[in-house]
């Protein structure tokens, strides 16, 4: 009797492991399909940054992220911030000084 219980437990454990492996495989397939569809649709391909204005003045609390988000479009915010930093080499950090003039890319190469 004890042998049949151990056999049943082993069979259940094996079935559970197979089920978990199946779920992981399905999740991996779904994730790779989503990634492929994003690449195919161009969502992961960097687009040029376009800003509404050529420069802005930094106000208290402004960050490059905020400035890029409200003034620029066509790219991810991270890439827009990078484009702004390339255009303003004097900016060593993303922290701005009040009154500082930040040049914005009207068209960037990304």
Buried (B, 14 or more C-beta within 10 A) or exposed (E): EEEEEEEEEEEEEEEEEEEEEEEEEEEEEEEEEEEEEEEEEEEEEBBBBBBEEEEBEBEEEBEBBBBBEEBBBBBBBEBBBBBBBEBBEEBEEEEBEEEBEBBBBBEBEB
